[in-house]
Structures are given as C-alpha cells and as structure tokens.
C-alpha cells in the first residue's frame, strides 16, 4: 500500500491482516505531490519480480489552490508514478491499471494555455479538468480502466464549502460506505471477463498528447531516460 499518511496506513494494514489472515501486507510512503517521493517509491517497487495491478486513487477534491513540489496544480495526480512503473507492468502481463476518476470529467475542459490554473483558479473547474486528464491518461499499452465509484463517505469532502457541505448532509444517507465504494475498483482489478476490455469512451488521442506536452512531463522524465516509456 502506497500511502502519504503512515499512521492511517498502519491502522489499515492491521485491519486488513486481521480480516483476511494475510500477513504479507507492505506499507510504503508515497507523496504524489513530490517527485522525489514518487521516484524513491518507484525505484524500490521496480525491484519487485512483478506488478500485476496498480490502483491510482489520489483522494483530493476541490482543494484550496496549491502546487506540487514540481509546479503542477495539486489535483493532477498519478501521471509520473504510473509511467515510472509502466515497464514493470508490461513485463508482468497480464497486468491492469485502474484510475479512480469521476463523472465530473464530462464537465471538464483542458485549459492548455493555463494548465496549472496559475491565472484563473476555480477549485471545481480544476477538479473537473483533473478528472478529464485522468480519463485521457488511460491509454498506456497496459489494460487500463477509469472508474467512477459513486459518492463515497470518505474524507474527500474535506475542502467543500458550506453550501456543498449542506448538500452532502442531505444526500449522505444515499451515499456508499468505503467498502461499497471499493467494489467497482476491485471488480476492474480482478474480474477475468474484463481481460479484453480496456480504456474508455472518452478517447481523444490528440488532446491526450497536447496535455502531455503542455504539462511538461517529458522534461520531468528526461531526468532518467531509462524509465521513459516508449
């Protein structure tokens, strides 16, 4: 489990071990807002014999404006990690990538002239853009899925304004528990019948390439050409 909060991770590790009987649960620190943390995590992970399933779930939404240590708007999440692991994932085939996205992607547009919202930041629009980017990103050469788990009772609401929190309280009885919300992700991760299904209806390879270039990820990867995906 790759987690930014090791205290919470240890509690989850203990619970999983007790409920499953599986003692082989490993925790590793990972902060997706810091390239150094991502690279350190990826370096250790690529020494593993195989990696069959990668589930990307950054777990933030509509937060106050901030940037990663490398200058990307904070709601852009899992690009670098996945591409650093892509060679291992391909070598480990059959393998799958599951990106936690949202129906909010349908409201998003990619602002290529202000990709990091430096000139005009709106927390919801930035979130919608990040979810559309998540969908466009689901073209990797490995079987991949972008899934919307539904409205789940997690800490994702931590940055909601008062109006949205009132709406949340109203709809809360109709939302999912974390266990229920995880079912779609688990289904995509392990269901054998999905082997021949991959990707998403939101296909726009031209925009995906423009997004890649405008975010400057090629420059980030050029620091280590050995892991740059072909």
C-alpha positions in Angstrom: 0.0 0.0 0.0 1.4 3.4 -1.1 0.3 6.0 1.4 1.1 9.6 2.4 -0.1 9.2 6.0 1.7 6.3 7.5 -0.2 6.4 10.8 -3.5 5.8 8.9 -1.8 3.2 6.7 -0.7 1.2 9.7 -4.2 1.1 11.1 -5.5 -0.1 7.7 -2.7 -2.7 7.5 -3.6 -4.1 10.8 -7.3 -4.3 9.9 -6.6 -6.0 6.6 -4.3 -8.5 8.2 -6.9 -9.3 10.9 -9.8 -9.6 8.4 -8.0 -11.5 5.6 -5.5 -13.6 7.5 -2.9 -12.4 5.0 0.2 -11.1 6.8 2.0 -10.1 3.6 0.8 -6.5 3.6 3.5 -4.0 3.0 3.3 -0.2 3.6 5.5 2.3 1.7 5.5 6.0 1.9 4.3 7.9 -1.2 3.5 11.6 -1.6 2.1 12.2 -5.1 2.8 15.9 -4.7 6.5 15.4 -4.6 8.5 14.0 -7.5 11.3 12.9 -5.1 8.9 10.8 -3.1 7.4 9.3 -6.3 10.8 8.4 -7.7 12.0 6.8 -4.5 8.8 4.7 -4.3 9.1 3.7 -7.9 12.8 2.8 -7.6 12.0 0.3 -4.8 8.9 -1.0 -6.5 10.6 -1.7 -9.8 12.9 -4.1 -8.0 9.9 -6.4 -7.4 9.6 -9.5 -9.5 6.2 -8.5 -10.8 3.5 -5.9 -10.6 0.1 -7.1 -11.8 -2.3 -4.4 -10.5 -1.8 -0.7 -10.0 -4.8 1.3 -8.4 -4.4 5.1 -8.6 -6.5 7.0 -6.1 -5.1 10.4 -5.1 -8.1 11.2 -2.8 -8.3 15.0 -3.0 -11.1 17.2 -4.4 -11.8 20.9 -4.9 -9.0 22.0 -2.5 -7.5 25.5 -2.0 -5.0 26.4 -4.7 -1.6 24.9 -4.3 1.1 23.2 -6.4 3.2 20.1 -6.2 6.9 20.4 -5.4 7.4 20.5 -9.2 4.9 23.2 -10.0 1.9 21.2 -11.1 -1.6 22.1 -9.8 -2.2 19.8 -6.9 -5.2 17.9 -8.3 -3.1 16.4 -11.1 -2.1 13.1 -9.6 -0.8 9.9 -10.9 1.0 10.5 -14.2 4.6 10.2 -13.1 4.1 7.2 -10.8 2.3 5.2 -13.5 4.9 5.9 -16.2 7.8 5.1 -13.9 6.1 1.7 -13.3 4.9 1.1 -16.9 7.9 -1.1 -17.9 7.4 -3.4 -14.9 3.6 -3.5 -15.5 4.2 -4.5 -19.2 6.7 -7.1 -18.2 4.3 -8.5 -15.6 1.5 -9.1 -18.1 -1.3 -9.8 -17.6 -1.5 -6.6 -15.7 -4.0 -3.8 -15.1 -4.1 -0.1 -14.2 -7.2 1.3 -12.5 -7.5 5.1 -12.4 -10.1 6.4 -10.0 -11.9 9.1 -11.9 -15.3 10.7 -11.7 -18.4 11.6 -13.8 -17.1 15.2 -13.3 -14.8 14.5 -16.2 -17.7 15.2 -18.5 -17.9 18.8 -17.3 -14.2 19.4 -17.6 -12.1 21.0 -20.3 -8.3 21.0 -20.7 -7.0 24.6 -20.4 -3.9 24.2 -22.4 -3.0 27.9 -22.1 -3.3 27.7 -18.2 -2.9 24.0 -17.4 -1.8 24.7 -13.8 -4.6 27.3 -13.2 -2.0 30.0 -12.4 -4.0 32.8 -13.9 -7.6 31.7 -13.2 -8.2 29.1 -10.4 -11.6 27.7 -9.6 -11.5 24.6 -7.4 -14.4 22.8 -9.1 -13.2 23.5 -12.6 -9.7 22.4 -11.7 -11.1 19.2 -10.2 -13.2 18.6 -13.4 -10.1 19.2 -15.5 -8.0 16.8 -13.5 -10.7 14.0 -13.9 -10.8 14.6 -17.6 -7.0 14.4 -17.6 -7.3 11.1 -15.7 -9.5 9.7 -18.5 -7.3 10.9 -21.3 -4.4 9.4 -19.4 -5.9 5.9 -19.6 -4.0 5.0 -22.8 -0.9 3.2 -21.6 -0.4 0.0 -23.6 -1.5 -1.9 -20.5 -5.1 -3.0 -19.8 -6.5 0.1 -18.1 -9.8 1.3 -16.7 -11.0 4.7 -15.5 -13.8 4.2 -12.9 -16.3 6.4 -11.1 -17.0 4.6 -7.8 -20.0 6.8 -6.9 -20.4 9.1 -4.0 -18.5 7.5 -1.1 -18.3 8.6 2.6 -14.6 9.4 2.8 -12.6 12.5 3.7 -12.8 13.6 0.0 -15.2 16.3 1.2 -12.7 18.0 3.4 -12.4 21.1 1.2 -16.1 21.5 0.4 -17.6 25.0 1.0 -20.6 25.4 3.3 -23.2 25.1 0.5 -21.8 21.8 -0.7 -21.5 20.5 2.9 -25.2 21.2 3.4 -26.0 19.3 0.2 -23.6 16.5 1.4 -25.6 16.1 4.6 -28.8 15.8 2.6 -27.6 13.1 0.2 -25.4 11.3 2.8 -28.0 8.6 3.5 -27.9 7.6 -0.2 -24.1 7.5 -0.4 -21.8 4.5 -0.2 -19.6 3.2 2.6 -15.9 2.9 1.7 -16.3 -0.8 1.4 -19.2 -0.4 -1.1 -17.4 2.3 -3.0 -14.4 0.0 -3.4 -16.4 -2.7 -5.2 -16.1 -1.1 -8.7 -12.4 -0.8 -8.4 -12.0 -4.4 -7.1 -14.2 -5.6 -10.0 -11.9 -3.9 -12.5 -8.8 -5.2 -10.8 -9.7 -9.0 -10.6 -12.7 -9.9 -12.9 -11.4 -12.3 -15.5 -14.1 -11.4 -18.1 -12.6 -7.9 -18.4 -9.4 -9.1 -19.9 -10.5 -8.0 -23.4 -12.0 -4.7 -22.2 -9.7 -1.7 -21.8 -9.8 2.1 -21.8 -12.8 4.5 -22.0 -15.3 6.0 -24.3 -13.6 9.4 -23.7 -11.0 8.9 -26.4 -9.2 11.9 -27.7 -5.6 10.9 -28.5 -4.8 14.3 -29.9 -5.9 16.1 -26.7 -4.1 13.5 -24.6 -0.8 14.3 -26.5 -1.4 18.0 -26.1 -2.0 17.5 -22.4 1.2 15.5 -22.1 3.3 18.1 -23.8 1.7 21.2 -22.0 2.3 19.7 -18.6 6.0 19.3 -19.5 6.1 15.7 -18.3 8.7 14.9 -21.0 11.0 17.3 -19.3 10.4 15.6 -15.9 11.1 12.2 -17.4 14.3 13.4 -19.2 15.9 13.3 -15.7 16.0 9.5 -16.2 15.8 8.2 -19.7 16.0 4.6 -18.6 12.4 4.8 -17.3 10.9 6.9 -20.0 8.2 4.9 -21.7 8.4 4.4 -25.5 
